[in-house]
Amino acid sequence: MTQRLHLVFGGELTDPARNVFKNVDDLHIVGIFPNYAAAYDAWKNEAQRTVDNAHMRYFIAHLHKLRDEQAETSPTEELG
């Protein structure tokens, strides 16, 4: 079975109308979750916690979509 990992992260934006972080060194990594439902719950919790700051945004990144399972693996991917 393929794992469908999701990363939840957020931070302060330079402008609420753009997805550009003010300082990437200050990103809040909430965690990596085994499914979308768990990631959504974590995202919603952080988004609601920071609702009073219009510049704060949290995102869900679909880590499983960053890999092309049909592509041949590189030598580094084949290491242990």
MMTF fields as JSON, N, C-alpha, C and O atoms, coordinates in Angstrom:
{
  "mmtfVersion": "1.0.0",
  "mmtfProducer": "UNKNOWN",
  "numBonds": 319,
  "numAtoms": 320,
  "numGroups": 80,
  "numChains": 1,
  "numModels": 1,
  "chainsPerModel": [1],
  "groupsPerChain": [80],
  "chainIdList": ["A"],
  "bondAtomList": [4, 2, 8, 6, 12, 10, 16, 14, 20, 18, 24, 22, 28, 26, 32, 30, 36, 34, 40, 38, 44, 42, 48, 46, 52, 50, 56, 54, 60, 58, 64, 62, 68, 66, 72, 70, 76, 74, 80, 78, 84, 82, 88, 86, 92, 90, 96, 94, 100, 98, 104, 102, 108, 106, 112, 110, 116, 114, 120, 118, 124, 122, 128, 126, 132, 130, 136, 134, 140, 138, 144, 142, 148, 146, 152, 150, 156, 154, 160, 158, 164, 162, 168, 166, 172, 170, 176, 174, 180, 178, 184, 182, 188, 186, 192, 190, 196, 194, 200, 198, 204, 202, 208, 206, 212, 210, 216, 214, 220, 218, 224, 222, 228, 226, 232, 230, 236, 234, 240, 238, 244, 242, 248, 246, 252, 250, 256, 254, 260, 258, 264, 262, 268, 266, 272, 270, 276, 274, 280, 278, 284, 282, 288, 286, 292, 290, 296, 294, 300, 298, 304, 302, 308, 306, 312, 310, 316, 314],
  "bondOrderList": [1, 1, 1, 1, 1, 1, 1, 1, 1, 1, 1, 1, 1, 1, 1, 1, 1, 1, 1, 1, 1, 1, 1, 1, 1, 1, 1, 1, 1, 1, 1, 1, 1, 1, 1, 1, 1, 1, 1, 1, 1, 1, 1, 1, 1, 1, 1, 1, 1, 1, 1, 1, 1, 1, 1, 1, 1, 1, 1, 1, 1, 1, 1, 1, 1, 1, 1, 1, 1, 1, 1, 1, 1, 1, 1, 1, 1, 1, 1],
  "groupList": [{"groupName": "MET", "atomNameList": ["N", "CA", "C", "O"], "elementList": ["N", "C", "C", "O"], "formalChargeList": [0, 0, 0, 0], "bondAtomList": [1, 0, 2, 1, 3, 2], "bondOrderList": [1, 1, 2], "singleLetterCode": "M", "chemCompType": "L-PEPTIDE LINKING"}, {"groupName": "THR", "atomNameList": ["N", "CA", "C", "O"], "elementList": ["N", "C", "C", "O"], "formalChargeList": [0, 0, 0, 0], "bondAtomList": [1, 0, 2, 1, 3, 2], "bondOrderList": [1, 1, 2], "singleLetterCode": "T", "chemCompType": "L-PEPTIDE LINKING"}, {"groupName": "GLN", "atomNameList": ["N", "CA", "C", "O"], "elementList": ["N", "C", "C", "O"], "formalChargeList": [0, 0, 0, 0], "bondAtomList": [1, 0, 2, 1, 3, 2], "bondOrderList": [1, 1, 2], "singleLetterCode": "Q", "chemCompType": "L-PEPTIDE LINKING"}, {"groupName": "ARG", "atomNameList": ["N", "CA", "C", "O"], "elementList": ["N", "C", "C", "O"], "formalChargeList": [0, 0, 0, 0], "bondAtomList": [1, 0, 2, 1, 3, 2], "bondOrderList": [1, 1, 2], "singleLetterCode": "R", "chemCompType": "L-PEPTIDE LINKING"}, {"groupName": "LEU", "atomNameList": ["N", "CA", "C", "O"], "elementList": ["N", "C", "C", "O"], "formalChargeList": [0, 0, 0, 0], "bondAtomList": [1, 0, 2, 1, 3, 2], "bondOrderList": [1, 1, 2], "singleLetterCode": "L", "chemCompType": "L-PEPTIDE LINKING"}, {"groupName": "HIS", "atomNameList": ["N", "CA", "C", "O"], "elementList": ["N", "C", "C", "O"], "formalChargeList": [0, 0, 0, 0], "bondAtomList": [1, 0, 2, 1, 3, 2], "bondOrderList": [1, 1, 2], "singleLetterCode": "H", "chemCompType": "L-PEPTIDE LINKING"}, {"groupName": "VAL", "atomNameList": ["N", "CA", "C", "O"], "elementList": ["N", "C", "C", "O"], "formalChargeList": [0, 0, 0, 0], "bondAtomList": [1, 0, 2, 1, 3, 2], "bondOrderList": [1, 1, 2], "singleLetterCode": "V", "chemCompType": "L-PEPTIDE LINKING"}, {"groupName": "PHE", "atomNameList": ["N", "CA", "C", "O"], "elementList": ["N", "C", "C", "O"], "formalChargeList": [0, 0, 0, 0], "bondAtomList": [1, 0, 2, 1, 3, 2], "bondOrderList": [1, 1, 2], "singleLetterCode": "F", "chemCompType": "L-PEPTIDE LINKING"}, {"groupName": "GLY", "atomNameList": ["N", "CA", "C", "O"], "elementList": ["N", "C", "C", "O"], "formalChargeList": [0, 0, 0, 0], "bondAtomList": [1, 0, 2, 1, 3, 2], "bondOrderList": [1, 1, 2], "singleLetterCode": "G", "chemCompType": "PEPTIDE LINKING"}, {"groupName": "GLU", "atomNameList": ["N", "CA", "C", "O"], "elementList": ["N", "C", "C", "O"], "formalChargeList": [0, 0, 0, 0], "bondAtomList": [1, 0, 2, 1, 3, 2], "bondOrderList": [1, 1, 2], "singleLetterCode": "E", "chemCompType": "L-PEPTIDE LINKING"}, {"groupName": "ASP", "atomNameList": ["N", "CA", "C", "O"], "elementList": ["N", "C", "C", "O"], "formalChargeList": [0, 0, 0, 0], "bondAtomList": [1, 0, 2, 1, 3, 2], "bondOrderList": [1, 1, 2], "singleLetterCode": "D", "chemCompType": "L-PEPTIDE LINKING"}, {"groupName": "PRO", "atomNameList": ["N", "CA", "C", "O"], "elementList": ["N", "C", "C", "O"], "formalChargeList": [0, 0, 0, 0], "bondAtomList": [1, 0, 2, 1, 3, 2], "bondOrderList": [1, 1, 2], "singleLetterCode": "P", "chemCompType": "L-PEPTIDE LINKING"}, {"groupName": "ALA", "atomNameList": ["N", "CA", "C", "O"], "elementList": ["N", "C", "C", "O"], "formalChargeList": [0, 0, 0, 0], "bondAtomList": [1, 0, 2, 1, 3, 2], "bondOrderList": [1, 1, 2], "singleLetterCode": "A", "chemCompType": "L-PEPTIDE LINKING"}, {"groupName": "ASN", "atomNameList": ["N", "CA", "C", "O"], "elementList": ["N", "C", "C", "O"], "formalChargeList": [0, 0, 0, 0], "bondAtomList": [1, 0, 2, 1, 3, 2], "bondOrderList": [1, 1, 2], "singleLetterCode": "N", "chemCompType": "L-PEPTIDE LINKING"}, {"groupName": "LYS", "atomNameList": ["N", "CA", "C", "O"], "elementList": ["N", "C", "C", "O"], "formalChargeList": [0, 0, 0, 0], "bondAtomList": [1, 0, 2, 1, 3, 2], "bondOrderList": [1, 1, 2], "singleLetterCode": "K", "chemCompType": "L-PEPTIDE LINKING"}, {"groupName": "ILE", "atomNameList": ["N", "CA", "C", "O"], "elementList": ["N", "C", "C", "O"], "formalChargeList": [0, 0, 0, 0], "bondAtomList": [1, 0, 2, 1, 3, 2], "bondOrderList": [1, 1, 2], "singleLetterCode": "I", "chemCompType": "L-PEPTIDE LINKING"}, {"groupName": "TYR", "atomNameList": ["N", "CA", "C", "O"], "elementList": ["N", "C", "C", "O"], "formalChargeList": [0, 0, 0, 0], "bondAtomList": [1, 0, 2, 1, 3, 2], "bondOrderList": [1, 1, 2], "singleLetterCode": "Y", "chemCompType": "L-PEPTIDE LINKING"}, {"groupName": "TRP", "atomNameList": ["N", "CA", "C", "O"], "elementList": ["N", "C", "C", "O"], "formalChargeList": [0, 0, 0, 0], "bondAtomList": [1, 0, 2, 1, 3, 2], "bondOrderList": [1, 1, 2], "singleLetterCode": "W", "chemCompType": "L-PEPTIDE LINKING"}, {"groupName": "SER", "atomNameList": ["N", "CA", "C", "O"], "elementList": ["N", "C", "C", "O"], "formalChargeList": [0, 0, 0, 0], "bondAtomList": [1, 0, 2, 1, 3, 2], "bondOrderList": [1, 1, 2], "singleLetterCode": "S", "chemCompType": "L-PEPTIDE LINKING"}],
  "groupTypeList": [0, 1, 2, 3, 4, 5, 4, 6, 7, 8, 8, 9, 4, 1, 10, 11, 12, 3, 13, 6, 7, 14, 13, 6, 10, 10, 4, 5, 15, 6, 8, 15, 7, 11, 13, 16, 12, 12, 12, 16, 10, 12, 17, 14, 13, 9, 12, 2, 3, 1, 6, 10, 13, 12, 5, 0, 3, 16, 7, 15, 12, 5, 4, 5, 14, 4, 3, 10, 9, 2, 12, 9, 1, 18, 11, 1, 9, 9, 4, 8],
  "groupIdList": [1, 2, 3, 4, 5, 6, 7, 8, 9, 10, 11, 12, 13, 14, 15, 16, 17, 18, 19, 20, 21, 22, 23, 24, 25, 26, 27, 28, 29, 30, 31, 32, 33, 34, 35, 36, 37, 38, 39, 40, 41, 42, 43, 44, 45, 46, 47, 48, 49, 50, 51, 52, 53, 54, 55, 56, 57, 58, 59, 60, 61, 62, 63, 64, 65, 66, 67, 68, 69, 70, 71, 72, 73, 74, 75, 76, 77, 78, 79, 80],
  "secStructList": [7, 7, 7, 7, 7, 3, 3, 3, 3, 3, 3, 3, 5, 1, 1, 6, 6, 1, 7, 7, 5, 1, 7, 4, 4, 4, 7, 3, 3, 3, 3, 3, 3, 1, 1, 2, 2, 2, 2, 2, 2, 2, 2, 2, 2, 2, 2, 2, 2, 6, 6, 6, 7, 6, 6, 3, 3, 3, 3, 3, 3, 3, 4, 4, 4, 4, 1, 7, 6, 6, 1, 7, 7, 7, 6, 6, 6, 6, 7, 7],
  "xCoordList": [0.837, 0.0, 0.892, 1.882, 0.546, 1.293, 0.915, -0.264, 1.935, 1.664, 1.389, 2.01, 0.475, 0.137, 0.42, -0.487, 1.703, 2.131, 1.804, 1.845, 1.477, 1.134, 1.904, 1.972, 2.477, 3.215, 2.354, 1.82, 2.219, 1.496, 2.529, 3.305, 2.514, 3.469, 2.847, 1.853, 3.442, 2.935, 3.91, 4.97, 3.532, 4.368, 3.749, 2.648, 4.477, 3.99, 4.315, 5.445, 3.324, 3.489, 3.867, 3.563, 4.529, 4.872, 3.629, 3.546, 2.657, 1.417, 0.323, 0.51, -0.799, -1.857, -2.396, -3.02, -2.162, -2.65, -1.669, -1.986, -0.475, 0.537, 1.072, 1.106, 1.477, 2.043, 3.565, 4.261, 4.079, 5.515, 5.788, 5.264, 6.613, 6.893, 7.836, 8.781, 7.565, 8.389, 9.789, 10.777, 9.879, 11.17, 11.055, 10.426, 11.652, 11.528, 12.223, 11.925, 13.151, 13.794, 12.823, 13.075, 11.727, 10.732, 9.507, 8.498, 9.573, 8.428, 8.113, 9.009, 6.838, 6.371, 6.019, 5.05, 6.812, 6.534, 5.652, 6.108, 4.398, 3.449, 3.727, 3.738, 3.953, 4.27, 3.95, 3.412, 4.29, 3.98, 2.922, 3.037, 1.893, 0.731, 0.481, 0.769, -0.055, -0.193, -1.36, -1.455, -2.245, -3.388, -3.907, -3.555, -4.743, -5.23, -6.111, -6.051, -6.905, -7.818, -7.043, -7.408, -5.99, -5.168, -4.457, -4.353, -3.967, -3.303, -4.287, -3.95, -5.486, -6.512, -6.848, -6.988, -6.977, -7.278, -6.165, -6.44, -4.912, -3.776, -3.748, -3.526, -3.973, -4.017, -5.105, -4.864, -6.296, -7.428, -7.141, -7.469, -6.542, -6.199, -5.241, -5.454, -4.186, -3.213, -3.821, -3.562, -4.613, -5.258, -6.201, -6.234, -6.949, -7.861, -7.104, -7.54, -5.98, -5.173, -4.591, -4.389, -4.32, -3.684, -4.644, -4.201, -5.924, -6.924, -6.861, -7.258, -6.378, -6.322, -5.168, -5.122, -4.243, -3.12, -3.347, -3.173, -3.733, -4.059, -2.859, -3.03, -1.655, -0.458, -0.021, 0.861, -0.61, -0.25, -1.062, -2.278, -0.375, -1.05, -0.428, 0.777, -1.267, -0.829, -1.248, -2.273, -0.436, -0.635, -0.5, 0.136, -1.114, -0.94, -0.212, -0.703, 0.956, 1.719, 1.547, 1.742, 1.188, 0.983, 2.333, 2.712, 3.05, 4.401, 4.407, 5.358, 3.36, 3.307, 3.244, 3.577, 2.828, 2.759, 4.098, 4.242, 5.074, 6.382, 7.237, 8.264, 6.82, 7.555, 6.803, 5.576, 7.545, 6.961, 7.271, 8.391, 6.298, 6.511, 6.857, 7.389, 6.573, 6.871, 8.3, 8.811, 8.953, 10.31, 11.327, 11.145, 12.402, 13.479, 14.133, 14.327, 14.464, 15.039, 16.5, 17.202, 16.924, 18.338, 19.109, 18.503, 20.437, 21.237, 21.041, 21.08, 20.836, 20.662, 19.339, 19.25, 18.318, 17.034, 17.095, 16.278, 18.041, 18.146, 18.937, 18.992, 19.542, 20.261, 19.267, 18.19, 19.613, 18.888, 17.691, 17.066],
  "yCoordList": [-1.176, 0.0, 1.252, 1.31, 2.223, 3.467, 4.389, 4.579, 4.96, 5.955, 7.294, 7.632, 8.046, 9.365, 10.379, 10.822, 10.735, 11.624, 13.077, 13.504, 13.829, 15.242, 16.045, 15.66, 17.156, 18.061, 19.286, 19.895, 19.647, 20.858, 21.853, 21.548, 23.048, 24.08, 25.449, 25.589, 26.45, 27.804, 28.834, 28.516, 30.081, 31.179, 32.505, 32.574, 33.551, 34.904, 35.308, 35.14, 35.837, 36.272, 37.748, 38.512, 38.142, 39.557, 40.376, 41.555, 39.734, 40.398, 39.326, 38.268, 39.575, 38.551, 38.125, 37.07, 38.928, 38.609, 37.744, 37.306, 37.495, 36.713, 35.605, 35.762, 34.514, 33.398, 33.492, 32.595, 34.591, 34.804, 34.981, 35.899, 34.097, 34.145, 35.289, 35.575, 35.932, 37.033, 36.543, 37.194, 35.4, 34.841, 33.32, 32.757, 32.662, 31.195, 30.486, 29.325, 31.178, 30.585, 30.453, 29.691, 31.184, 31.156, 30.31, 30.398, 29.487, 28.642, 27.692, 27.163, 27.496, 26.568, 25.25, 25.174, 24.222, 22.888, 22.18, 21.808, 22.003, 21.354, 19.861, 19.263, 19.254, 17.837, 17.179, 17.804, 15.904, 15.07, 14.075, 13.45, 13.931, 13.131, 12.026, 12.204, 10.885, 9.721, 9.774, 8.943, 10.751, 10.866, 12.302, 13.098, 12.62, 13.985, 14.4, 15.551, 13.51, 13.85, 14.313, 15.312, 13.605, 13.999, 15.317, 16.163, 15.495, 16.746, 17.908, 18.995, 17.682, 18.73, 19.148, 20.339, 18.194, 18.515, 19.363, 20.323, 19.011, 19.78, 21.179, 22.168, 21.254, 22.546, 23.44, 24.611, 22.882, 23.649, 24.159, 25.303, 23.34, 23.734, 24.923, 25.891, 24.858, 25.957, 27.202, 28.315, 27.035, 28.182, 28.895, 30.125, 28.148, 28.764, 29.409, 30.431, 28.829, 29.378, 30.737, 31.584, 30.953, 32.198, 33.089, 33.951, 32.89, 33.602, 35.12, 35.848, 35.608, 37.057, 37.733, 38.961, 36.966, 37.529, 37.288, 36.169, 38.33, 38.193, 37.78, 37.306, 37.953, 37.606, 36.152, 35.678, 35.447, 34.049, 33.133, 33.279, 32.192, 31.199, 29.832, 29.703, 28.836, 27.443, 26.715, 27.028, 25.739, 25.019, 23.522, 23.075, 22.757, 21.306, 20.992, 21.296, 20.384, 19.957, 18.451, 17.69, 18.042, 16.627, 16.02, 16.029, 15.496, 14.981, 13.841, 13.695, 13.041, 11.914, 12.376, 11.604, 13.605, 14.117, 14.66, 14.973, 14.775, 15.272, 14.192, 14.49, 12.966, 11.843, 11.315, 11.21, 10.992, 10.353, 8.864, 8.438, 8.091, 6.658, 5.914, 4.806, 6.489, 5.832, 6.091, 5.371, 7.118, 7.47, 6.528, 6.032, 6.294, 5.451, 6.179, 7.394, 5.428, 6.048, 6.404, 5.778, 7.431, 7.81, 6.911, 6.274, 6.844, 6.004, 6.375, 5.492, 7.644, 8.032, 7.539, 7.255, 7.433, 6.933, 5.447, 4.937, 4.75, 3.309, 2.953, 1.782, 3.925, 3.654, 3.326, 3.921, 2.402, 1.927, 2.595, 2.181],
  "zCoordList": [0.0, 0.0, 0.0, 0.729, -0.796, -0.886, 0.26, 0.559, 0.898, 1.935, 1.274, 0.266, 1.828, 1.32, 2.432, 3.137, 2.569, 3.641, 3.328, 2.174, 4.378, 4.259, 5.3, 6.467, 4.874, 5.747, 6.024, 5.098, 7.295, 7.686, 8.22, 9.126, 7.63, 8.033, 7.816, 7.103, 8.434, 8.258, 8.748, 9.288, 8.548, 8.986, 8.622, 8.076, 8.935, 8.678, 7.24, 6.782, 6.538, 5.159, 5.1, 6.016, 4.019, 3.834, 3.526, 3.871, 2.869, 2.456, 2.451, 1.849, 3.1, 3.156, 1.781, 1.662, 0.761, -0.579, -1.376, -2.482, -0.814, -1.527, -0.614, 0.607, -1.199, -0.431, -0.397, -0.873, 0.173, 0.322, 1.806, 2.436, 2.366, 3.796, 4.139, 3.404, 5.259, 5.745, 6.089, 5.75, 6.759, 7.151, 7.172, 8.068, 6.199, 6.124, 7.283, 7.566, 7.96, 9.133, 10.304, 11.238, 10.259, 11.336, 11.005, 11.704, 9.95, 9.612, 10.766, 11.423, 10.988, 12.023, 11.33, 10.575, 11.595, 11.059, 12.079, 13.161, 11.726, 12.636, 12.686, 13.762, 11.519, 11.495, 10.178, 9.263, 10.094, 8.935, 9.368, 10.423, 8.552, 8.924, 7.889, 6.706, 8.341, 7.473, 6.494, 5.591, 6.671, 5.76, 5.767, 6.638, 4.789, 4.646, 5.821, 6.255, 6.329, 7.432, 8.663, 9.284, 9.016, 10.172, 9.901, 10.789, 8.677, 8.303, 8.343, 8.812, 7.859, 7.862, 9.291, 9.572, 10.18, 11.58, 12.197, 12.917, 11.916, 12.435, 11.815, 12.513, 10.507, 9.813, 10.406, 10.703, 10.576, 11.093, 12.5, 12.818, 13.338, 14.697, 14.691, 15.42, 13.874, 13.811, 13.177, 13.637, 12.144, 11.486, 12.455, 12.493, 13.222, 14.192, 15.34, 15.871, 15.731, 16.815, 16.441, 17.312, 15.16, 14.7, 13.904, 13.146, 14.068, 13.266, 13.432, 12.522, 14.558, 14.789, 14.051, 13.988, 13.495, 12.752, 11.26, 10.777, 10.533, 9.11, 8.263, 7.14, 8.786, 8.027, 8.225, 7.509, 9.165, 9.41, 8.506, 8.383, 7.879, 7.038, 7.283, 7.498, 7.244, 7.342, 6.073, 5.467, 5.685, 4.438, 4.669, 5.624, 3.768, 3.728, 2.421, 1.333, 2.546, 1.369, 1.212, 2.16, 0.034, -0.264, -0.654, -1.825, 0.337, 0.089, -0.923, -1.691, -0.926, -1.848, -3.306, -4.204, -3.556, -4.928, -5.413, -6.595, -4.527, -4.922, -5.574, -6.184, -5.445, -6.04, -7.246, -7.238, -8.264, -9.432, -9.329, -9.611, -8.934, -8.708, -9.995, -9.929, -11.158, -12.426, -12.893, -13.751, -12.334, -12.762, -12.137, -11.025, -12.883, -12.374, -11.19, -11.228, -10.157, -8.953, -9.194, -9.988, -8.478, -8.517, -7.565, -6.703, -7.699, -6.797, -5.314, -4.458, -5.003, -3.611, -3.047, -1.852, -3.874, -3.401, -3.101, -2.334, -3.687, -3.496, -2.238, -1.865, -1.584, -0.351, 0.755, 0.819, 1.61, 2.738, 3.162, 4.139]
}
